[in-house]
């Protein structure tokens, strides 16, 4: 019996000794996992150490590493809590408030994050990272409110509660897909010490045209020459689909070998055993390959020395004996942060993800291309904005060759994890539609003709039986729409689709001016009893300049009228001077004097109300003549003044249509 109790006591002592040192035991393992980038493993160990630790200073150290690790794997809400506690206890890290601002922004708390960024910039005005963070807080709500034309849809049948990312279409076809997934059924049974998920494998999926849906994905190879017990993913294919370069992460129980890239060849639907492409001998990470359309350039990610930040994008060229010495893409693309998941499109545009460039939160997708500016070729980096980007992590985009569509991965709101999303940019549709109307009666002109002339070479003449027209426009084109009919002056409108970001319907009204009746020129005004044109009148006369330029064979009479206030002689002289003032202005604008006749009619030709005026003023009827007697019999002083103002007018009428300019 004594022996039995002795054994029990010994066991309890051993257990108490183990538990007594377990905080340091777990912390040592947590530190080691953190140092080699195994953040999920580090979190598990450090959480245990934190719960068992009694020393407050050590608990703060665990808190700090946990905040960092959570941030690295995208668990921003948990990171936010840890960083906030550290700031409350004045943890000695000068970059702590900046990191806290970042996770606040990633969690959509833009105002709180912006306040912190401003405080940092007040102290250090040249702080680029804080400046980028502040710009992100300002731009993200705007980008969400005004998204681009891309349409994005979550691929429900391809996604699971595990991670799916790095899609690549086979041979440029939209019905054969290879992607990375950590879903059930993966070859490797181990879990990543970085993410805590199963080791990734490469999977394939086919689109079933009859069923209009993706079939259930399958492992890429059954022979396990590509997919192994290790972590595989992030593949790129040659244009013909027969060469694949992908990422593989090797590790053992004591060491992580980081990420390496491997190459495999396809023959008769089978992949060969993969061989490593050795680019750097001193890097922990060589990953995320992307092969150019011609197969001559390979883009990838590495953390090697000589870069600009944590992870940079590099490129290497195909040479006779392998690949050239890699070259960093430079500070326009690479930053102090992480640039990852490059994709080189068939048109030469580079797409990549970054957590440092001005973005919406987490990783954002950017595009980089060259643009001619001031005679110089400059590299431009642009955020893809919403809906391609979100406040989550958006990455590993792939475009189908020659098309504005493809897939990318995101863990945005509504995702089960890292999910695949398809996208397409609908074509911009531009239309012009409208009417050809009589400018005096405001009614449609039947049997009119219209010319459509475009900078894309369009040269079209059509007849409009009912005075209506509709035309499909091309993007990046300027058009002239000109309407004409015998007995009317020509009319035209110029419209342009150049640099328009969205589809647009242009609604046009082409007003044909009849040549057999006087035509009023609106908004011609003078000071009382004077003939000098007011500035607004000159702007109104520019429309008459346009009519004369569009109709170079007409000779017109400029007709000025006054109301009946004042003597007949004064009104006659005043109207003549006003008519001549209009003619002088038209001559200044380049109109041949031989095409212009000035005539003042004083009060001798009262205005006759047309249908257009009758619609505008309910106390007038079509055919009413605004004589002195008629106006004085109107019911109110307001109506009388309106009638007198209509009578005071400048008109023109066509005298001839056979003018020819001789030189």
C-alpha positions, 0 to 999 in steps of 0.5 A: 500500500505504501509503495502504491502511494509513493508511486502516486506522489511521484507521478504528481510531483512529475506532473507539477514540475512539468506544469511549473515550467510549461510557460517557458516550455511553450514560449520557447517553442512559440519563439522558434515557430515565430522566427521561421514564419510558422505563425499558426504554430507560434500562436498555438504555443504562445497562447498556452504560454500566455495563459500559464505565465505569471510575469506581467512583462513576459505576458506583454511579450507574448501579447506582442508576438501574438498580435504580430502573428495574428496580423501576418495570417490575416486575423485582424480582429484578434490582432486589434485586441492585442495591439490595443492592450499593448498600447494601453500598457505602453509596450516599448515599440515605436511602431505599435500605433502604426500597426494598430492603425493598420489593423483598424483599417483592415477591420473597416474602422477608417475614422479611428485609423485615420486619426492615428495616421494623422497623429503620426504624420504630425510628428513625422510628415515624411512617413510614407507608410502612414501617408499611404494608410491615411490615403487608403482610409480616405479613398476606400469609402469612395471606391466602395461607393463608386465601383468600377464596371467589373462584375464579380461573383463567388464561385460557389461550386469551387469553394469549400470552408478550406482555402482555394486560391491561385487559379490558372486556366489551361491553354487560355480556355475558360472551361479548364481550371487548375487551382490550389486548395487545402480541402479534404482529400488532399494528398498530404495529411499534415497541416501547415504550421504557417496557416494551420490548414492542410498542406495545399495541393493542386486541383483541376476542374472542368466546366460542364457546358450542358449543365452550365456549371463546374464539375466537382474538382479533382486532384491534378495527378494520381501518381503523386509526382506533383502533389505530395505530402508537402505543401504545393500550390500557386502554379503557372502554365505555358501557353500550350498548357504542357509546362507547369511551374509551381510552388512547393514548401518543404519542411521537417520537424525541426526546420522549414525550408521555405518555398521553392519553385518546381517545373514539370512537363506534361505528356499524354495527360500525365505530368512528369516528376517535378524538378526544382528551378534554382534561382537563389541559394540564400532565400527562404522564399522563392514562390508564386511564379508567373510565366509570360505568354511567350515562355521567355520571362518568369516572374516570382516572389522572394525575400532575398537580400537586395530587395526593397521590403519584406517580399518583393517581385523579381523576374528572370529571362530564359537562357540556353542553360536555364534562367538568367540572374534574377532582377528586382522589379524596382521601387515603383512596384516593390515597397517596404511591405509585401508584394506577392502573387504576380501575374503577367498578362498577355498584353504585358500588363503586370498584376500583383498584390500588395499590403503597402501601396494605397489600398482598401485593406489587407492585400489589394490587387494592383496593375502596372503598365507603361504609359507615354507621358510628356514624350517619356515612357513611365511606369504606372501602378494603379489600384484595381479598386472595388469590386475587384478589391475589398477590405479583405485580402484580394490576390492571385488574379488571372486573366484569360488571354485577350479577354477582360475576364478571369478569376482571383482569390479573396477572403472578403466578407461573404467568403468561407475562407480564401475563396475563388471569385470570377470576374468580367468587365462587360463591354462599354455600350454607347448609343445615340438616339433622338429626334430631328425637330422643327426649331420653330414648331418643336415638332418632328421633321419627317423624311429628313436625312442625317449624316453620321461621321466618326473618327473611326472611319464611319461615313453614313447617310440615312433617311429618317421617315418619322424624324427619329434616329438611333445609332450604336457608337464605338468607344474612343471615337468622336462623331458628327451627327448632321441633319438636313432637309430641303427648306431647312437649314442644316443642323449638327451635334458633336459627341464623343466617347473618348475616355468615357469610363462607363456605358452611356446613352446620348440623347440628341435633338437636332433642330432644323431651322425653316428657311421660309419664316423669320427665326428668333435668336434667343437671349439677345439683350441690350441696355434700355434705349441702347444698342450695345450688345451685353456680354450674354448676348454675344454668347447667344449669337455664337449659335447663329455663327454656328448656323452660318458656318454649317450653311455656307451658301445662305445670305441672311437678313438680321432683323431687329424689332422693338416694342411700341414704347417710345416714338416710331422714329426713335424705335426705327433708328434704335432697331437699325443700330441694334441690327447693325451691331449684330452684323458687326459681331458676326463679321468679327467672328469671321462671317463674310459681310456679303452674307449679312444684311442689317434691317431695323423694323422698329415696332412695325412688325409685331411678333406672331405667336407660334405653337412653341410660345403658346406652350410656354405661356398659357395666356397666349394662343397660336396666331396671336399678334402682339400688337399694342392693342393686344398687349394693352388688353392683357389682364395683368401688368406681368403678362403685358411685360412678358408680351412686350419682351417677346416683341423686343427681339432679334430674328434672322431670315434667309434671303438666298441659298446660292451664295458662293465665296470667290477668291 
